[in-house]
Amino acid sequence: MEAEVTERHQKILHDFYIAARQLLQSGLVPQMCVQRSFEEAISGFLGSKNWRPSHISPAAAREILKGCKNNVQRAHGVLGDRMDRFDRTIEILEGDVRTFSAWWDFYTKNDLTVLITKDEHSSNKKFVESDLIVVPTERELFLNSGFSFKVRKRVEIAWISLSLDDV
């Protein structure tokens, strides 16, 4: 699911984590600015594997098949115990100091998104897994592409067509 994290990467990312914690504790910069800068750096490292969807709602799948990808959004914190982006990052930066593996695993677990329609997103609905279609992350579907995600005819469209038959 994630970019290859070498020992060198771990050290650099962990040093950045410690520096972000210190900056937040200093009070020199607003909490939201520290959260955003930390998230932007990690997102830059993860690249196309950032904000990967682990699930898609049947309604979002149908919108994509109709060619209405703009009606579909990635959502954090709408499935199970996954956290909202802001809360996730602040918990890492304000809580006890964690090892690289501990904060990285927590961050990447909560970085997973669910593809849902704009209407579903604005309803603030919490989903359970049985409401959704599981997106196999090893297939590298719906890769991050700037502020959006990729939908390729031979990859995502083909997968959705098969997956909707099972719903």
C-alpha positions as CSV (number, residue, x, y, z in Angstrom):
1,M,0.0,0.0,0.0
2,E,2.7,2.5,0.7
3,A,5.9,3.7,-0.8
4,E,9.1,1.7,0.0
5,V,10.4,3.0,3.3
6,T,14.1,2.4,3.6
7,E,16.0,2.8,6.9
8,R,17.3,6.1,5.6
9,H,13.7,7.3,4.9
10,Q,12.6,6.2,8.3
11,K,15.3,8.3,10.0
12,I,14.5,11.4,7.9
13,L,10.8,11.0,8.4
14,H,11.1,10.3,12.1
15,D,13.4,13.4,12.5
16,F,10.7,15.4,10.8
17,Y,8.0,14.0,13.1
18,I,10.1,15.0,16.1
19,A,10.6,18.5,14.7
20,A,6.9,18.9,13.9
21,R,6.1,17.8,17.5
22,Q,8.5,20.5,18.9
23,L,7.1,23.2,16.6
24,L,3.6,22.3,17.7
25,Q,4.6,22.3,21.4
26,S,6.3,25.7,21.0
27,G,3.1,27.5,20.1
28,L,5.0,29.6,17.5
29,V,2.8,28.3,14.7
30,P,-1.0,27.6,14.8
31,Q,-1.9,23.9,15.3
32,M,-3.6,23.7,11.9
33,C,-0.5,25.0,10.1
34,V,1.7,22.3,11.8
35,Q,-0.9,19.6,11.0
36,R,-1.0,20.7,7.4
37,S,2.7,20.9,6.9
38,F,3.2,17.5,8.5
39,E,0.5,15.9,6.3
40,E,1.8,17.6,3.1
41,A,5.3,16.3,3.7
42,I,4.1,12.7,4.3
43,S,1.7,13.0,1.4
44,G,4.6,14.1,-0.8
45,F,6.6,11.1,0.2
46,L,3.7,8.7,-0.4
47,G,2.9,10.2,-3.8
48,S,0.3,8.3,-5.8
49,K,-0.2,6.0,-2.8
50,N,-1.5,8.8,-0.6
51,W,-5.2,8.9,0.2
52,R,-5.7,5.4,-1.2
53,P,-9.3,4.1,-1.2
54,S,-9.9,0.9,0.6
55,H,-13.6,0.9,-0.2
56,I,-16.2,2.5,-2.6
57,S,-19.9,2.9,-2.1
58,P,-22.1,1.3,-4.7
59,A,-23.6,4.7,-5.4
60,A,-20.1,6.1,-6.1
61,A,-19.2,3.1,-8.3
62,R,-22.4,3.8,-10.4
63,E,-21.5,7.5,-10.7
64,I,-18.0,6.6,-12.0
65,L,-19.5,4.1,-14.5
66,K,-21.9,6.9,-15.7
67,G,-18.8,9.1,-16.4
68,C,-19.6,11.4,-13.4
69,K,-16.4,11.1,-11.5
70,N,-16.8,14.7,-10.4
71,N,-19.7,13.5,-8.2
72,V,-17.3,11.2,-6.2
73,Q,-15.0,12.3,-3.4
74,R,-12.5,10.6,-1.2
75,A,-13.5,10.7,2.5
76,H,-11.5,10.1,5.6
77,G,-13.0,9.0,8.9
78,V,-16.3,7.7,7.5
79,L,-15.6,4.0,8.1
80,G,-15.3,2.2,11.4
81,D,-12.7,3.6,13.7
82,R,-10.7,5.5,11.1
83,M,-10.0,9.1,12.1
84,D,-10.5,12.4,10.4
85,R,-7.2,13.7,8.9
86,F,-6.8,16.6,11.3
87,D,-7.5,14.5,14.4
88,R,-5.2,11.7,13.2
89,T,-2.3,14.0,12.7
90,I,-2.8,15.9,15.9
91,E,-3.0,12.7,17.9
92,I,0.4,11.7,16.5
93,L,2.0,15.0,17.2
94,E,0.5,15.8,20.6
95,G,0.4,12.3,22.2
96,D,3.2,10.4,23.6
97,V,6.3,10.2,21.4
98,R,6.0,7.1,19.2
99,T,8.5,4.9,17.4
100,F,8.7,5.4,13.7
101,S,6.7,2.1,13.1
102,A,4.0,3.1,15.6
103,W,3.2,6.5,14.2
104,W,3.7,5.4,10.6
105,D,1.4,2.5,10.9
106,F,-1.2,4.7,12.6
107,Y,-0.9,7.4,10.0
108,T,-1.1,5.1,7.0
109,K,-4.1,3.2,8.4
110,N,-6.0,6.4,8.9
111,D,-4.8,7.8,5.5
112,L,-7.0,5.2,3.7
113,T,-10.1,6.7,2.2
114,V,-13.5,5.7,1.1
115,L,-14.9,6.8,-2.3
116,I,-18.4,8.1,-1.8
117,T,-20.7,10.5,-3.6
118,K,-20.8,14.2,-2.8
119,D,-24.3,13.6,-1.3
120,E,-23.1,10.8,0.9
121,H,-20.2,12.9,2.0
122,S,-22.3,15.9,2.9
123,S,-24.7,13.6,4.9
124,N,-21.9,12.9,7.4
125,K,-22.9,9.2,7.3
126,K,-20.7,6.7,9.0
127,F,-20.4,3.6,7.0
128,V,-19.9,0.0,8.0
129,E,-17.9,-2.3,5.8
130,S,-21.0,-4.3,4.7
131,D,-22.4,-1.1,3.0
132,L,-19.3,-0.8,0.8
133,I,-17.3,-2.6,-1.9
134,V,-13.8,-3.5,-0.8
135,V,-11.1,-2.0,-3.1
136,P,-8.1,-4.4,-3.3
137,T,-5.2,-2.0,-2.5
138,E,-2.7,-4.4,-4.0
139,R,-4.3,-3.8,-7.4
140,E,-3.4,0.0,-7.2
141,L,-6.8,1.2,-8.2
142,F,-7.9,4.9,-8.1
143,L,-4.4,6.1,-7.6
144,N,-4.0,9.7,-6.2
145,S,-3.7,12.3,-9.0
146,G,-3.3,15.7,-7.5
147,F,-6.6,16.7,-5.9
148,S,-8.4,13.8,-7.5
149,F,-7.9,10.1,-8.4
150,K,-7.3,8.2,-11.6
151,V,-10.1,6.3,-13.3
152,R,-8.8,4.3,-16.3
153,K,-11.1,2.4,-18.6
154,R,-9.1,-0.8,-18.6
155,V,-8.4,-0.8,-14.9
156,E,-10.9,1.0,-12.6
157,I,-13.9,0.9,-15.0
158,A,-13.3,-2.8,-15.7
159,W,-13.0,-3.6,-12.0
160,I,-16.1,-1.6,-11.0
161,S,-18.1,-3.4,-13.7
162,L,-17.2,-6.7,-12.2
163,S,-17.6,-5.6,-8.6
164,L,-21.1,-4.1,-9.1
165,D,-22.2,-7.5,-10.4
166,D,-21.4,-8.9,-7.0
167,V,-23.4,-6.3,-5.1
